[in-house]
């Protein structure tokens, strides 16, 4: 009887630990999900654009070089997290930005195709109010 109770306890502990590991292993961030990450989809950190100044309101996250009108997935980028601006198009609506990549500056461009004036956000830093692309942003890149 003693052996079966010990075996039962071990089975319960193993099951609980297994469930915890399974749940912990399923979390992952993806582009545009409204969760800014230092390693999004194994592509590096996100460039997070906020709907309002001072990193306020809803935000959009993207670790790729993309146009906001139609991104590399073929869809228009939208602010995804809860807050002011949620569901709005990112193109021509961003006021501030946060760079979650710790190694490469992220650039936000006035024109599609990474052209025209741009604001650069240093690696691991933020800009409380975009200067050249405030509510006039069309694309982003990681070129420098």
KAQUIPE-V412806 format. One record per residue. RES is the residue in three letters. SS is DSSP state (@ for helix, = for strand, . for the rest). OMEGA is omega as a letter, one per 40 degrees, with the letter a starting at -180 (none if undefined). Layout:
BEGIN
res->RES ss->SS omega->OMEGA
res->RES ss->SS omega->OMEGA
END
This chain:
BEGIN
res->UNK ss->. omega->a
res->UNK ss->@ omega->a
res->UNK ss->@ omega->a
res->UNK ss->@ omega->i
res->UNK ss->@ omega->i
res->UNK ss->@ omega->i
res->UNK ss->@ omega->i
res->UNK ss->@ omega->i
res->UNK ss->@ omega->i
res->UNK ss->@ omega->i
res->UNK ss->@ omega->i
res->UNK ss->@ omega->i
res->UNK ss->@ omega->i
res->UNK ss->@ omega->i
res->UNK ss->@ omega->i
res->UNK ss->@ omega->i
res->UNK ss->@ omega->i
res->UNK ss->@ omega->i
res->UNK ss->@ omega->i
res->UNK ss->@ omega->i
res->UNK ss->@ omega->a
res->UNK ss->@ omega->i
res->UNK ss->@ omega->a
res->UNK ss->@ omega->a
res->UNK ss->@ omega->a
res->UNK ss->@ omega->a
res->UNK ss->. omega->i
res->UNK ss->. omega->a
res->UNK ss->. omega->i
res->UNK ss->. omega->i
res->UNK ss->. omega->i
res->UNK ss->. omega->a
res->UNK ss->. omega->i
res->UNK ss->. omega->i
res->UNK ss->. omega->i
res->UNK ss->. omega->a
res->UNK ss->. omega->i
res->UNK ss->. omega->i
res->UNK ss->. omega->a
res->UNK ss->@ omega->i
res->UNK ss->@ omega->a
res->UNK ss->@ omega->a
res->UNK ss->. omega->a
res->UNK ss->. omega->a
res->UNK ss->. omega->i
res->UNK ss->. omega->i
res->UNK ss->= omega->a
res->UNK ss->= omega->i
res->UNK ss->= omega->a
res->UNK ss->= omega->a
res->UNK ss->= omega->a
res->UNK ss->= omega->i
res->UNK ss->. omega->i
res->UNK ss->. omega->i
res->UNK ss->. omega->a
res->UNK ss->= omega->i
res->UNK ss->= omega->i
res->UNK ss->= omega->i
res->UNK ss->= omega->i
res->UNK ss->= omega->a
res->UNK ss->= omega->a
res->UNK ss->= omega->i
res->UNK ss->. omega->a
res->UNK ss->. omega->i
res->UNK ss->. omega->a
res->UNK ss->= omega->i
res->UNK ss->= omega->a
res->UNK ss->. omega->i
res->UNK ss->. omega->i
res->UNK ss->. omega->a
res->UNK ss->. omega->a
res->UNK ss->. omega->i
res->UNK ss->. omega->i
res->UNK ss->. omega->i
res->UNK ss->. omega->i
res->UNK ss->. omega->i
res->UNK ss->. omega->i
res->UNK ss->= omega->i
res->UNK ss->. omega->a
res->UNK ss->. omega->a
res->UNK ss->. omega->i
res->UNK ss->. omega->i
res->UNK ss->. omega->i
res->UNK ss->. omega->i
res->UNK ss->. omega->a
res->UNK ss->. omega->a
res->UNK ss->. omega->i
res->UNK ss->. omega->i
res->UNK ss->= omega->i
res->UNK ss->. omega->a
res->UNK ss->. omega->i
res->UNK ss->. omega->i
res->UNK ss->. omega->a
res->UNK ss->. omega->a
res->UNK ss->. omega->i
res->UNK ss->= omega->a
res->UNK ss->= omega->a
res->UNK ss->= omega->a
res->UNK ss->= omega->i
res->UNK ss->. omega->i
res->UNK ss->. omega->a
res->UNK ss->. omega->a
res->UNK ss->. omega->a
res->UNK ss->. omega->i
res->UNK ss->. omega->i
res->UNK ss->= omega->a
res->UNK ss->= omega->i
res->UNK ss->= omega->a
res->UNK ss->= omega->i
res->UNK ss->= omega->a
res->UNK ss->= omega->i
res->UNK ss->. omega->i
res->UNK ss->. omega->i
res->UNK ss->. omega->a
res->UNK ss->= omega->i
res->UNK ss->= omega->i
res->UNK ss->= omega->i
res->UNK ss->= omega->i
res->UNK ss->= omega->i
res->UNK ss->= omega->i
res->UNK ss->= omega->a
res->UNK ss->. omega->i
res->UNK ss->. omega->i
res->UNK ss->. omega->a
res->UNK ss->. omega->i
res->UNK ss->= omega->i
res->UNK ss->= omega->a
res->UNK ss->. omega->i
res->UNK ss->. omega->i
res->UNK ss->. omega->a
res->UNK ss->. omega->a
res->UNK ss->. omega->a
res->UNK ss->. omega->i
res->UNK ss->. omega->a
res->UNK ss->. omega->i
res->UNK ss->. omega->a
res->UNK ss->. omega->a
res->UNK ss->. omega->a
res->UNK ss->= omega->i
res->UNK ss->= omega->i
res->UNK ss->= omega->a
res->UNK ss->. omega->a
res->UNK ss->. omega->a
res->UNK ss->. omega->none
END
